[in-house]
């Protein structure tokens, strides 16, 4: 069973991140300086047993309530605990006994390190496919994060649906994971080592987009991506020509987002004020919005900024009263020739 394979791999086979055979479960070294400062406040044992593939530190988190799916040893929980501050809360969920034990062992150490009167983190033992069994109130989280974990799940749609239910309207799922450029054969998907290394369970990227939409996240936005190398020759032979990517997505819980990037003549102006983003705000890979500059946006992007925690950092121009077709350079252009 996939779940048992994963629990054994992360609870018994891997003792530290040095035991990994590929770079799929490794965070790149070129992380922002403020993230490095956050991690410098995290206990060494927690860091040693971290197996993520990206950065899950979205911006504007002060006072937020965050859920971390597959929180492992707690590295990201403790990093985010510093960003939400003493009035926020971060809840971690993991199914692996050994990882939960490490995370819980250092709760008070981090409370003292951060200078908080009471801890703002807690860890729940459970399965990310069955979030409804954990006693968490639907619609009670501002943000849900996950770091190289959903690929390990045997029921990814259940994970996404559970996350959607727990988010407040306007909340977002912000997570890093591994994706493939094609659908993988059964021999790859069932290989214990490839599963544990976050490759066997990687979704074909287009299948992920469709699952996200089925779960209610109607317009998945890619934030960052990087190719993954597999230097172990035996594993590379098993994988064949398939290519893998570590990608960070954000999925907003906003009803009625449109299938394409529709142009209503709208624009936004970033006013600044988001910590670590004074000169430009990055919504996703295609929307880097410079401070003070009028930036044309499609209807979906306008709503992602207007109806979320980011609203106070922007001025908004326009409305939905007039439609001009598919937004130029974004989405799918009209497929018919004009005859000219």
MOPENOR-V601137 format. One record per backbone hydrogen bond with DSSP energy under -0.5 kcal/mol. CO is the residue of the C=O (numbers start at 0). NH is the residue of the N-H. E is the energy in kcal/mol with one decimal. If there is no record, write none. Layout:
BEGIN
co={CO | CO}
nh={NH | NH}
e={E | E}
END
This chain:
BEGIN
co={0 | 1 | 2 | 3 | 4 | 5 | 6 | 7 | 7 | 8 | 15 | 16 | 22 | 28 | 31 | 31 | 32 | 33 | 34 | 35 | 37 | 38 | 42 | 43 | 44 | 46 | 47 | 60 | 63 | 63 | 64 | 64 | 65 | 66 | 66 | 67 | 67 | 67 | 68 | 70 | 73 | 74 | 75 | 76 | 77 | 78 | 78 | 79 | 80 | 83 | 84 | 88 | 89 | 90 | 91 | 92 | 92 | 93 | 94 | 95 | 96 | 97 | 98 | 99 | 100 | 101 | 102 | 103 | 105 | 106 | 107 | 108 | 109 | 110 | 110 | 119 | 121 | 123 | 123 | 126 | 127 | 129 | 130 | 130 | 136 | 140 | 141 | 142 | 143 | 144 | 145 | 148 | 149 | 154 | 155 | 156 | 157 | 158 | 159 | 160 | 161 | 162 | 164 | 165 | 165 | 167 | 170 | 171 | 171 | 172 | 172 | 173 | 174 | 175 | 176 | 177 | 178 | 179 | 184 | 184 | 185 | 187 | 190 | 191 | 192 | 193 | 193 | 194 | 198 | 202 | 203 | 203 | 204 | 205 | 206 | 207 | 208 | 209 | 210 | 211 | 211 | 212 | 215 | 220 | 221 | 223 | 225 | 227 | 228 | 228 | 230 | 231 | 232 | 233 | 234 | 235 | 238 | 242 | 243 | 244 | 244 | 245 | 246 | 246 | 247 | 247 | 248 | 249 | 250 | 251 | 252 | 253 | 259 | 260 | 261 | 261 | 262 | 265 | 266 | 267 | 268 | 269 | 272 | 273 | 278 | 280 | 280 | 283 | 286 | 286 | 286 | 287 | 288 | 289 | 289 | 292 | 293 | 294 | 296 | 297 | 298 | 299 | 300 | 301 | 302 | 304 | 307 | 309 | 310 | 312 | 312 | 314 | 316 | 324 | 326 | 330}
nh={4 | 5 | 6 | 7 | 8 | 9 | 10 | 11 | 12 | 13 | 18 | 19 | 25 | 30 | 34 | 35 | 36 | 37 | 38 | 39 | 40 | 41 | 46 | 47 | 48 | 49 | 16 | 63 | 65 | 88 | 141 | 142 | 90 | 68 | 144 | 69 | 70 | 92 | 146 | 73 | 77 | 78 | 79 | 80 | 81 | 81 | 82 | 83 | 84 | 62 | 87 | 65 | 121 | 67 | 123 | 69 | 70 | 125 | 96 | 99 | 100 | 101 | 102 | 103 | 104 | 105 | 105 | 106 | 109 | 110 | 111 | 112 | 113 | 114 | 115 | 89 | 91 | 93 | 125 | 129 | 130 | 132 | 133 | 135 | 139 | 167 | 171 | 66 | 173 | 68 | 175 | 151 | 152 | 158 | 159 | 160 | 161 | 162 | 163 | 164 | 165 | 166 | 138 | 139 | 140 | 170 | 252 | 143 | 173 | 174 | 250 | 145 | 248 | 147 | 246 | 202 | 244 | 204 | 187 | 188 | 189 | 190 | 194 | 195 | 196 | 198 | 199 | 197 | 201 | 179 | 206 | 207 | 208 | 209 | 210 | 211 | 212 | 213 | 214 | 215 | 216 | 215 | 217 | 249 | 284 | 247 | 245 | 243 | 22 | 230 | 232 | 235 | 236 | 237 | 238 | 239 | 241 | 180 | 227 | 178 | 246 | 225 | 176 | 248 | 222 | 223 | 174 | 220 | 172 | 253 | 169 | 256 | 261 | 326 | 263 | 298 | 323 | 296 | 316 | 294 | 314 | 291 | 274 | 276 | 290 | 282 | 288 | 286 | 282 | 283 | 288 | 289 | 280 | 269 | 292 | 269 | 295 | 267 | 265 | 301 | 302 | 303 | 304 | 305 | 306 | 307 | 310 | 312 | 313 | 270 | 271 | 268 | 266 | 262 | 329 | 332}
e={-2.1 | -2.4 | -2.5 | -2.3 | -2.2 | -2.5 | -1.9 | -2.5 | -2.3 | -2.7 | -1.9 | -1.3 | -1.3 | -1.7 | -0.5 | -1.8 | -1.9 | -1.8 | -2.5 | -1.5 | -1.4 | -1.7 | -2.0 | -2.3 | -1.2 | -1.4 | -1.9 | -2.8 | -0.5 | -2.0 | -2.1 | -1.6 | -2.7 | -0.6 | -2.9 | -0.6 | -0.6 | -2.4 | -0.6 | -2.2 | -2.6 | -1.9 | -2.9 | -2.1 | -0.8 | -0.8 | -0.9 | -2.4 | -0.9 | -3.1 | -1.5 | -2.8 | -1.5 | -3.2 | -3.5 | -1.9 | -2.1 | -1.9 | -0.7 | -2.5 | -2.3 | -1.5 | -2.3 | -2.7 | -1.7 | -0.7 | -0.9 | -1.3 | -2.0 | -2.0 | -2.2 | -2.1 | -2.7 | -0.9 | -2.2 | -2.5 | -2.7 | -2.0 | -0.6 | -1.7 | -0.5 | -1.8 | -1.5 | -0.6 | -1.1 | -2.6 | -1.8 | -1.9 | -2.8 | -2.8 | -2.3 | -2.0 | -1.5 | -1.4 | -2.2 | -2.7 | -2.4 | -2.3 | -2.4 | -2.1 | -1.5 | -1.3 | -1.6 | -0.9 | -2.3 | -2.5 | -2.9 | -2.2 | -0.6 | -0.5 | -2.9 | -0.7 | -2.7 | -3.2 | -2.9 | -0.7 | -2.6 | -2.0 | -0.9 | -2.2 | -1.8 | -0.9 | -2.6 | -2.4 | -2.1 | -2.5 | -2.4 | -1.7 | -1.5 | -2.8 | -0.8 | -1.9 | -1.9 | -1.8 | -2.3 | -2.8 | -1.8 | -2.1 | -2.0 | -0.6 | -2.4 | -1.0 | -1.2 | -2.4 | -3.1 | -2.5 | -2.6 | -0.5 | -1.0 | -0.5 | -0.6 | -2.6 | -2.2 | -1.4 | -1.7 | -1.3 | -1.5 | -1.8 | -2.6 | -2.5 | -0.6 | -1.7 | -2.4 | -0.5 | -3.5 | -1.1 | -2.2 | -2.0 | -2.9 | -1.3 | -3.1 | -0.9 | -1.3 | -4.2 | -0.6 | -2.4 | -3.5 | -1.7 | -2.9 | -2.8 | -2.3 | -2.8 | -0.6 | -2.0 | -2.6 | -0.8 | -3.1 | -1.3 | -2.5 | -0.9 | -0.7 | -0.7 | -2.6 | -0.6 | -1.4 | -0.5 | -0.5 | -2.1 | -0.5 | -2.3 | -1.9 | -2.3 | -1.3 | -2.5 | -2.8 | -0.6 | -1.7 | -2.0 | -1.8 | -3.1 | -0.5 | -2.2 | -1.9 | -3.4 | -1.9 | -0.5}
END
